[in-house]
């Protein structure tokens, strides 16, 4: 018989109540802005290249929202960087 530990129980509860949380990634807004500006791109140009809305780019750059992994991959590809280069440390 396996007795669920507190951390296992907590993870199980989170996966039932917050199914999309695991898909979010923590982007460092400064890294995103730096990568975009290094290519002399506007927010609209990045949004168009990544296939996302300009408001999405703006909100991520201002730290108001965090993208899901598919959006991070699109942004990274448009910026010609690896997705990990846009992530916050820690």
C-alpha positions in Angstrom: 0.0 0.0 0.0 1.4 3.4 -1.0 0.6 6.3 1.3 0.6 9.6 -0.5 3.1 12.1 0.9 2.1 15.7 1.5 3.9 16.9 -1.6 2.4 14.2 -3.8 -1.0 15.1 -2.4 -0.4 18.8 -3.1 0.7 18.1 -6.7 -2.3 15.8 -7.3 -4.6 18.5 -6.0 -3.0 21.2 -8.2 -3.2 19.0 -11.3 -7.0 18.6 -10.7 -7.7 22.2 -9.8 -5.2 24.1 -12.0 -4.6 22.0 -15.1 -3.0 24.7 -17.1 -0.5 26.0 -14.5 2.2 23.5 -15.6 2.1 24.8 -19.1 3.0 28.3 -18.1 6.7 29.3 -18.2 8.4 32.2 -16.4 9.9 34.6 -18.9 12.2 37.4 -17.9 10.6 40.5 -19.4 14.0 42.2 -19.7 15.4 39.3 -21.7 12.5 39.4 -24.1 12.8 43.2 -24.6 16.6 42.9 -25.1 16.2 40.1 -27.7 13.6 42.1 -29.6 15.4 45.3 -29.5 18.7 43.6 -30.5 16.9 42.8 -33.8 15.5 46.3 -34.0 12.0 44.8 -34.0 8.9 46.6 -32.8 6.4 44.7 -30.6 4.1 44.5 -33.7 6.9 43.0 -35.8 7.6 40.4 -33.2 4.0 39.6 -32.8 3.5 39.2 -36.5 6.6 37.0 -36.9 5.6 34.8 -33.9 1.9 34.6 -34.9 0.7 36.2 -31.6 -1.0 39.4 -30.8 0.9 42.6 -30.1 -1.0 42.9 -26.8 0.3 39.5 -25.8 3.9 40.6 -26.5 3.3 43.8 -24.6 1.8 42.0 -21.6 4.7 39.5 -21.4 7.3 42.3 -21.7 5.6 44.2 -18.9 5.5 41.1 -16.7 1.7 41.2 -16.6 1.3 37.7 -18.1 3.4 34.6 -18.6 3.2 32.6 -21.9 2.5 29.0 -22.3 5.3 26.9 -23.8 4.0 27.0 -27.4 3.9 30.8 -27.3 7.4 30.9 -25.8 8.7 28.7 -28.6 7.1 30.9 -31.2 8.6 34.0 -29.7 12.0 32.4 -29.4 12.0 31.3 -33.0 11.0 34.7 -34.2 13.8 36.2 -32.1 16.3 33.6 -33.3 17.1 32.5 -29.8 16.6 29.3 -27.8 13.5 29.4 -25.6 15.7 28.9 -22.5 17.4 32.2 -23.2 14.2 34.1 -22.5 13.5 32.3 -19.2 13.9 33.9 -15.8 16.6 32.4 -13.5 15.4 30.6 -10.5 
